[in-house]
């Protein structure tokens, strides 16, 4: 199983970016793919995740209303659309896949994810 994340870059505050996570080696199906980010000197934090089997899209409070997860099952790909970006959104963004069937409250727990992408840098600066 491999995850490839890309789409990061430099954007001005208020701008938008769309990150892509392509999954190979397994069919996404109803597996949960989570998004995380890590800023310099900080721990990796949860951004959001999509539990397709339950129709849940769960977001961290810091990004709720600005970030949106979507999935293209035909392409085995998930997207993280990021709007109204702020300087504090600057980080390396990762996608991660869990082969379990997590409950909603466990989605932010990094330890439940089995596979990780390589990360893509997002920099929000004027």
Secondary structure, DSSP 8 states (H G I E B T S, - for coil): -EEEEE--EEE-TT--EEEEEEEESS--TT-EEEEEEE-TTS--EEEEEEEGGGTEEEE-TTTTTTEEEEEEGGGTEEEEEE-S--GGG-EEEEEEEESS---GGGTT-GGG--EE---EEEEE--
